[in-house]
Amino acid sequence: MALLAHREGPSGWGPPRGSPFSIIRKHGGHIQVAPGGSLVAVPAYALARSLVGPPDRDNLRISMTLTRLGTCTIPLLMLGLAFIWQARRAGFAPDRIAFGLAALL
């Protein structure tokens, strides 16, 4: 929010505005921000919409909950399971795996 309100980040933060690597760009008098998080949620929202139907007052909460589960929770659980699987294959002790998983999550 502060980035959009002040149109700049803290000094030394990220690439300079207007550079090819900036997430904030001014084009035609408008401020444009890269839609990274929104694009990640598109597949989960499409799946939720196919299950729940078009959004309305009655199903908005379940639709957003399914989108959040598909965008954040399920991938994080899959990452944790992959971490445990790789740590076991590498031969780490169970207490070290638990500590590593707690630090990861």
N, C-alpha and C positions, 0 to 999 in steps of 0.2 A: 504494500500500500504506500509506504513512504517513497518507494521508487517512482510511483506514478504521480504522487502529490508534488514531489519536489523535482521530478524529472532528472534526477541524478542519484547515484548511490553515495555512500561514504567515500571520502577521499581514498584513492588507491584500491577501490573495490571494483573488480571485474574489468572488462575491456572498456575503452572510452566509448561514450554514446556516439552512434553514427558509424562505428567501425563495422566491418563485415561480420564480426563475431559478437556483436552486442545483441541482447535480447530485447532492447528497447530501441525503436527506430522512429524517426519522424518522417512522414511521407505525406505530401500534399496538405500540410498544416495539421495533420492528425498524428497522435501518438499511437504507435502500434507495438504490441507486446507479443513475443513468441508464445504460441498456444500449447506448449509442451504437455502440461498436466491434463489439459482437456483432450488432447489427442490420445493419451494413454487410456482414458476412460471410455473412449468410443466403443470398443468391442464389448466391454462389460455392460454399457448402457444399451447397446443393441440387443444383447441377449436378455437383459432384464425387460426391455420393452416387448420383446417377442413373447415372454412368459406372462407379463402382467397386462399388456395392451397399451394403447395410447395413454399418455399422461393426463390425469384429471385430478380433481380434489381428493377423491377417495383412494387412489392408489399411488400417490406421489411418495409417501413415506416408504412403502415397500419397494418401490422402484429405485429410490436413492439408496436404500439399505443394500439391495442386491448389487447395485453399481459399486458401492463402496467395498462390499465383499469381493467382487470380481476384480477390482482395481488394486486393492491394498492387502486385504487379509489373506486371501488364498495364495497370491504370489509370495507373500512373506512366509506362510507356512511351508510352501514348496521349497523356498530357499533354506529354511531351517532343516527340513528333511534331507535336502541335498548336502548340507553341511555335515549333518550327523553321518550320513552314508559315506561321504568322502573321509571323514575323520576316522571312522571304523576301518575303512580300507587301508588307511595310512598306519593303523595300529596304535592310535592314541588311547590312553586309559579313559574309562568312562567318566571319572571325575573331571578330567581335563576337557572332555567333550562337553560336559554339562556347563563348565565355566565358560568355555568358548561360545556356546550357544546363548548363554545368558548375556554375555558381552555383545554378541551380535544383535540380539533382539532388544 
